[in-house]
Amino acid sequence: VPCELAVEAAIGSTGDELAAAWLEEKLPVFPDWGAPEWLPVIVIGIFFLIVLAVIWARTDSMRTIGDYNR
């Protein structure tokens, strides 16, 4: 029995199908950024960055010339 036929008889799929399935399993899975479950994470992240920018701007504007000359 040829090797390819023996693999097909034992596993139920050809060697090419087995190699394609293995390769598909090894490929990295990237998140779907358009998916609705990412929307709250993105909104909270943007809100957090805005809050940090406002706090940083307020503390920077409260400094005097004497603070920079230390």
KACOR-V306967 format. One record per pair of residues at least 12 apart in sequence whose C-alpha atoms are under 6 Angstrom apart, sorted by the first residue. I is the first residue (numbers start at 1). J is the second residue. Records with the same first field share a line. If there is no record, write none. Layout:
I = J ; J
This chain:
none
